[in-house]
Amino acid sequence: MQTIIFLGSNKSGSSREALKAAKSLGYFIVLLTDREKWIKQQREEFTDVHQMIYMSSLTDKKAILKKISCLKKQGKQIKAFMSFIDPLVSLAADISRELNLAELSVEALFNMEDKTRFREVLKENQASPFYAVCSIEEGEEKLISTYSRYLPFIIKSPVSNGSKDVLLISSQEQFKKAIRRFQKRYPGVPVLIEEYLDGPQYLIEVLVKNSHLHIVAVIEQEITKFDRFIITGYSLPALLPNQACKKLHAAVKSILEDLKLSNGTCHLEMRFVKGEWKLIEINPRISGGPVNQAIFAATGINLVKETIKLNLGEEPMLIPLKREFAFVQMVTVPSSGRLVKVTGKNRAKDYEGVKEVYIKPRKGMFLTPPLSMGHRYAYVLASARQSKKAKQIAQKAAKEITFVLEPEEGDQT
């Protein structure tokens, strides 16, 4: 029985779509998960998974190899072992190599999983902004005296994701609060200080095979400043002048050569600042959330499926089957409370050009204004022949969606 094993998954987004894509390719799907509730209470929701195995830790390589050995004894022919989840991508690639499956660039993927590691590798690259790795144990006074001259800047945890711990610091008082926050949240873990770059931000989805670079999509991100920087809109393909496109290709190529990514996928977040491309983030997988669906709506390319093919040693199909514009409008809530109901989903679906309406939370969940990307609770994906039209449709349809909340006792928001 030809089998693909996935190390971890989220309930939705690209990692979940990978399970569906792998099943559509005709493979027996095994999911290793640390979410016991999925097996005991929600198993019927995972019809795309043939066998789900609970593991208390998804980073215990020895235990994972033992499970794989058991699966082989059951008659499973393991054709691929992979992950679409941070920070499991490089571990899955390492195990895949050990099993003589796909030969991915393990070291490059590993370096991408930590913000300080990839910054160190790329410190001489022209796309790298100023940065500093500092110990928050040094104390407020020393840190303030050393780094205040660089204000404004971004401070972040090297191990967080989803904008949970990415703060814009514009004053010494904000810096003090951030230091105390990180001391409490990540004791003993260094923080990363980066130059604040002002300019439009883009998401670049990339697949590399045999050192050949494929830029699959360039997506303009709309960023809303709540208490954090939250991406609330995705527009693709981004409308860029030819010269900016050429510079982007050169910058991405240079970054991936320095990282030594010869086989694998990743996404980069970059800003176009004074005519030059600067790297904000890089992660060793396709972006989560609605990105795979948006790429499919605009190009006909299912990037998670093509990533699976890469892991199977097959040739990915990356030639666009169509050329349209797509826009994703994310939906957040302005106040906190328990979810009573959601209205407007069907009305949003009825708009011409809407491809998908996704509602994330269940009834009874506690919702809050966005402090991370995980606090985006719905999205509308639309496509059209013109970029402006796709955006108008998605934004208008998204306004139909309303989260009816019951405030928690004592909640004054």
Legacy VTK file of the C-alpha trace (Angstrom):
# vtk DataFile Version 3.0
C-alpha trace
ASCII
DATASET POLYDATA
POINTS 413 float
0.000 0.000 0.000
1.706 3.188 -1.212
1.690 5.597 1.721
2.466 9.238 2.481
3.060 10.174 6.113
2.495 13.725 7.347
4.138 15.017 10.497
1.515 17.277 12.071
-1.256 19.366 10.554
-3.465 22.298 11.382
-7.252 22.119 11.269
-7.328 24.297 8.158
-5.051 26.098 5.727
-2.238 24.766 3.572
-1.238 21.876 5.850
-4.804 20.545 5.851
-5.119 21.027 2.103
-1.958 18.946 1.693
-3.763 15.973 3.251
-6.580 16.333 0.737
-4.178 16.784 -2.172
-2.166 13.704 -1.225
-5.330 11.618 -1.013
-6.419 12.877 -4.446
-3.119 11.557 -5.828
-4.234 8.072 -4.773
-2.039 7.463 -1.710
-2.859 5.973 1.674
-2.588 8.918 4.091
-1.138 8.636 7.592
-1.105 11.625 9.952
1.095 11.739 13.030
-0.523 14.218 15.421
-0.075 15.437 18.987
-3.736 16.489 19.179
-5.402 13.620 21.003
-8.792 15.334 20.747
-8.756 14.883 16.982
-8.625 11.109 17.375
-11.037 10.781 20.301
-13.643 13.423 19.466
-13.166 14.796 15.940
-11.958 11.833 13.898
-14.961 11.983 11.530
-13.877 15.462 10.391
-10.679 14.058 8.861
-12.079 12.017 5.998
-8.914 12.737 4.007
-6.796 10.781 6.524
-6.873 6.979 6.415
-4.867 6.421 9.603
-4.285 8.902 12.422
-1.641 8.137 15.046
-1.290 10.017 18.308
2.207 10.994 19.458
2.907 12.928 22.638
5.796 14.687 20.868
6.224 15.405 17.177
9.906 16.268 17.619
11.051 12.927 19.066
12.905 11.509 16.075
13.527 8.123 17.670
9.820 7.658 18.478
8.834 8.775 14.974
11.180 6.268 13.333
9.736 3.547 15.577
6.201 4.395 14.379
7.373 4.318 10.769
8.914 0.908 11.347
5.557 -0.333 12.684
3.778 1.041 9.611
6.201 -0.797 7.334
5.491 -4.036 9.198
1.795 -3.460 8.467
2.634 -3.555 4.760
2.753 0.184 4.112
5.183 1.240 1.362
6.378 4.665 2.510
6.738 6.929 -0.526
7.065 10.288 1.242
7.414 11.712 4.741
6.834 15.446 5.076
5.488 18.335 7.112
3.879 21.677 6.322
4.135 22.849 9.948
6.694 25.052 11.704
9.041 23.959 13.183
8.748 20.387 11.878
9.700 20.890 8.223
13.442 20.281 8.558
12.937 17.329 10.910
10.594 15.709 8.385
13.112 16.369 5.603
15.887 14.845 7.710
13.823 11.714 8.386
12.865 11.545 4.702
16.549 11.550 3.778
17.285 8.865 6.373
14.534 6.713 4.834
16.113 7.189 1.376
13.093 9.127 0.157
13.271 12.753 -1.035
16.647 14.478 -0.840
15.703 17.951 0.368
18.038 20.733 1.552
17.783 19.904 5.248
20.300 22.460 6.513
18.690 25.308 4.569
15.231 24.348 5.842
16.593 24.115 9.393
18.145 27.592 9.192
14.870 29.073 7.954
13.021 27.805 11.030
14.758 30.263 13.368
14.947 33.980 12.723
18.427 34.396 14.201
19.842 31.476 12.210
18.739 32.756 8.823
19.806 36.296 9.704
23.307 35.053 10.546
23.566 33.102 7.286
22.375 36.129 5.298
24.213 38.872 7.187
26.283 39.833 4.126
23.369 39.621 1.703
22.216 42.937 0.239
18.598 42.104 1.040
19.321 41.910 4.778
18.358 44.908 6.911
20.285 45.950 9.997
19.680 43.528 12.859
21.073 42.596 16.253
20.647 39.540 18.455
20.622 40.541 22.109
20.118 38.901 25.478
17.205 40.324 27.449
18.983 39.182 30.593
21.430 42.078 30.166
18.918 44.369 31.866
16.807 47.316 30.747
19.357 50.067 31.225
22.122 48.423 29.207
19.766 47.434 26.378
18.237 50.908 26.227
21.621 52.604 26.194
22.902 50.260 23.430
19.928 50.191 21.058
17.902 53.392 21.582
19.846 55.151 18.823
18.280 52.723 16.303
14.673 53.742 17.117
12.211 53.054 15.571
12.873 49.343 15.192
11.146 45.965 15.284
11.706 43.563 18.182
10.689 39.922 17.867
11.211 36.473 19.311
13.262 34.199 17.028
10.979 31.251 17.799
7.507 32.780 17.507
5.335 32.935 14.395
2.089 34.464 13.226
3.031 38.000 14.393
2.396 37.027 18.038
5.649 38.592 19.217
6.541 41.164 16.570
6.471 44.665 18.064
7.189 48.077 16.604
9.239 50.058 19.111
9.183 53.843 18.695
10.199 55.022 22.186
12.314 54.032 25.177
9.134 53.425 27.202
7.834 50.961 24.597
11.264 49.298 24.605
11.096 48.836 28.394
7.645 47.236 28.169
8.823 44.930 25.384
11.887 43.819 27.374
9.686 42.941 30.353
7.250 41.107 28.080
9.959 38.960 26.522
11.644 38.305 29.890
8.353 36.900 31.158
7.289 35.098 27.977
10.635 33.706 26.787
13.055 33.715 29.753
16.647 33.143 28.694
15.832 33.325 24.951
17.642 36.071 22.974
15.518 38.574 21.074
15.994 39.915 17.591
16.084 43.653 16.903
15.621 44.636 13.265
15.613 47.855 11.321
12.077 49.127 10.694
11.503 49.169 6.955
8.804 51.407 5.529
7.428 50.233 2.204
4.882 47.901 0.578
5.203 44.272 1.682
5.009 41.210 -0.537
4.776 37.472 -0.053
6.872 35.409 -2.467
6.036 31.715 -2.837
8.958 29.654 -4.108
9.738 26.083 -5.140
13.299 25.024 -5.907
14.193 21.764 -7.637
17.765 20.816 -8.519
18.791 24.436 -7.792
16.307 25.741 -10.369
14.268 28.581 -8.863
10.523 28.804 -9.535
8.780 31.915 -8.207
5.232 30.588 -8.203
3.455 33.686 -6.885
4.170 37.245 -5.789
1.396 38.477 -3.505
0.949 41.999 -2.176
-0.007 42.014 1.501
-2.284 44.585 3.069
-1.177 45.160 6.642
-3.404 46.654 9.333
-1.793 48.003 12.500
-3.837 46.827 15.467
-1.797 46.113 18.610
0.278 43.995 16.190
0.965 44.063 12.466
-1.803 41.846 11.041
-2.156 40.918 7.373
-5.774 41.545 6.470
-5.595 41.308 2.675
-3.760 39.382 -0.041
-3.696 40.545 -3.658
-2.216 38.455 -6.481
-0.496 38.626 -8.766
1.129 41.761 -7.404
1.272 44.621 -9.889
4.984 45.446 -10.116
6.998 47.337 -12.744
9.353 45.192 -14.851
12.455 46.611 -13.189
11.116 45.784 -9.728
10.329 42.231 -10.910
13.861 41.756 -12.213
15.339 43.032 -8.961
13.019 40.757 -6.990
14.067 37.646 -8.910
17.738 38.539 -8.411
17.243 39.180 -4.684
15.359 35.914 -4.094
17.944 33.958 -6.102
20.769 35.491 -4.064
19.038 34.737 -0.746
18.359 31.093 -1.604
21.882 30.580 -2.947
23.320 31.914 0.317
21.021 29.580 2.264
21.996 26.720 -0.101
18.414 25.724 -0.864
18.707 23.392 -3.839
15.555 21.308 -3.241
12.575 22.487 -1.234
9.871 25.110 -0.884
9.694 28.317 1.093
7.997 31.651 1.288
9.650 35.012 1.786
8.163 38.241 3.076
9.932 41.208 1.540
9.511 44.968 1.427
10.349 47.215 -1.495
12.225 50.104 0.123
13.646 52.992 -1.921
13.920 50.834 -5.016
15.539 47.859 -3.252
14.161 44.577 -1.895
14.671 43.825 1.798
13.944 40.515 3.532
11.523 40.579 6.484
10.944 36.848 7.037
11.547 33.479 5.409
9.884 30.165 6.271
10.556 26.672 4.853
7.066 25.926 3.541
4.152 27.418 1.670
2.282 30.098 3.634
-0.667 28.922 5.678
-4.210 30.225 5.754
-5.815 31.035 2.397
-2.637 31.333 0.321
-2.763 27.982 -1.479
-6.392 28.543 -2.443
-5.622 32.071 -3.641
-2.760 30.855 -5.848
-5.066 28.191 -7.291
-7.801 30.764 -7.989
-5.366 33.036 -9.830
-3.218 30.477 -11.672
-4.755 27.014 -11.466
-1.600 25.799 -9.663
-2.190 23.770 -6.495
1.118 24.513 -4.787
0.652 22.052 -1.935
0.051 19.277 -4.482
3.172 20.272 -6.409
5.149 20.324 -3.142
3.987 16.778 -2.497
5.194 15.798 -5.960
8.591 17.310 -5.136
8.705 15.109 -2.040
7.765 12.094 -4.157
10.649 12.751 -6.548
8.253 13.710 -9.338
8.299 16.776 -11.582
6.122 19.596 -10.208
3.688 21.252 -12.623
4.241 24.998 -12.199
2.960 26.394 -15.509
-0.133 28.569 -14.924
-3.321 27.084 -16.373
-5.054 30.465 -16.236
-4.239 34.079 -15.468
-6.713 35.892 -13.271
-6.495 38.242 -10.299
-7.420 37.064 -6.832
-7.978 38.898 -3.568
-8.439 37.543 -0.048
-10.127 39.714 2.569
-9.515 38.538 6.131
-12.117 39.198 8.825
-11.359 40.102 12.454
-13.526 41.198 15.370
-13.415 44.617 17.122
-14.230 43.317 20.610
-13.921 40.184 22.738
-16.574 37.654 23.647
-17.974 34.151 23.282
-19.229 33.326 19.808
-23.017 32.987 19.738
-23.440 32.695 15.969
-22.095 33.819 12.607
-24.379 35.421 10.043
-23.912 36.343 6.403
-21.846 33.390 5.152
-24.371 32.357 2.498
-24.921 35.951 1.396
-21.158 36.349 0.957
-21.002 33.126 -1.082
-23.666 34.424 -3.451
-21.516 37.307 -4.739
-20.396 36.718 -8.305
-16.659 36.024 -8.338
-16.470 34.669 -4.779
-14.574 31.379 -4.788
-14.528 30.562 -1.091
-15.901 31.794 2.221
-14.214 30.288 5.244
-15.337 30.641 8.866
-12.831 29.385 11.421
-14.324 29.452 14.966
-17.033 27.242 16.393
-19.940 28.339 18.543
-18.823 28.991 22.122
-15.228 29.900 21.254
-13.761 33.028 22.819
-12.840 35.586 20.158
-10.620 38.608 20.600
-9.341 41.556 18.557
-6.195 40.502 16.680
-2.980 40.009 18.618
-1.699 37.435 16.123
-2.516 36.025 12.691
-4.477 33.287 14.469
-7.046 35.910 15.452
-8.247 36.297 11.875
-11.530 34.414 12.083
-12.814 34.294 8.505
-11.887 35.143 4.957
-13.465 35.702 1.568
-11.570 34.766 -1.586
-12.663 36.297 -4.892
-11.239 36.349 -8.405
-11.832 38.505 -11.465
-10.197 39.672 -14.696
-9.056 42.904 -13.049
-7.193 43.306 -9.765
-9.400 46.148 -8.569
-12.579 44.165 -9.288
-11.381 41.092 -7.350
-10.636 43.306 -4.355
-14.002 45.063 -4.511
-15.891 41.759 -4.615
-13.971 40.223 -1.697
-14.262 43.291 0.508
-17.956 43.799 -0.191
-18.751 40.123 0.433
-16.691 40.115 3.640
-18.865 42.905 5.045
-21.795 40.477 5.017
-20.116 38.333 7.691
-20.984 39.203 11.279
-19.768 37.496 14.439
-22.401 37.773 17.149
-20.542 37.735 20.480
-21.626 37.489 24.076
-19.223 39.577 26.193
-17.585 37.783 29.094
-18.565 39.040 32.532
-16.368 41.991 33.389
-15.244 42.504 29.788
-15.524 46.218 29.035
-14.257 46.050 25.426
LINES 1 414
413 0 1 2 3 4 5 6 7 8 9 10 11 12 13 14 15 16 17 18 19 20 21 22 23 24 25 26 27 28 29 30 31 32 33 34 35 36 37 38 39 40 41 42 43 44 45 46 47 48 49 50 51 52 53 54 55 56 57 58 59 60 61 62 63 64 65 66 67 68 69 70 71 72 73 74 75 76 77 78 79 80 81 82 83 84 85 86 87 88 89 90 91 92 93 94 95 96 97 98 99 100 101 102 103 104 105 106 107 108 109 110 111 112 113 114 115 116 117 118 119 120 121 122 123 124 125 126 127 128 129 130 131 132 133 134 135 136 137 138 139 140 141 142 143 144 145 146 147 148 149 150 151 152 153 154 155 156 157 158 159 160 161 162 163 164 165 166 167 168 169 170 171 172 173 174 175 176 177 178 179 180 181 182 183 184 185 186 187 188 189 190 191 192 193 194 195 196 197 198 199 200 201 202 203 204 205 206 207 208 209 210 211 212 213 214 215 216 217 218 219 220 221 222 223 224 225 226 227 228 229 230 231 232 233 234 235 236 237 238 239 240 241 242 243 244 245 246 247 248 249 250 251 252 253 254 255 256 257 258 259 260 261 262 263 264 265 266 267 268 269 270 271 272 273 274 275 276 277 278 279 280 281 282 283 284 285 286 287 288 289 290 291 292 293 294 295 296 297 298 299 300 301 302 303 304 305 306 307 308 309 310 311 312 313 314 315 316 317 318 319 320 321 322 323 324 325 326 327 328 329 330 331 332 333 334 335 336 337 338 339 340 341 342 343 344 345 346 347 348 349 350 351 352 353 354 355 356 357 358 359 360 361 362 363 364 365 366 367 368 369 370 371 372 373 374 375 376 377 378 379 380 381 382 383 384 385 386 387 388 389 390 391 392 393 394 395 396 397 398 399 400 401 402 403 404 405 406 407 408 409 410 411 412
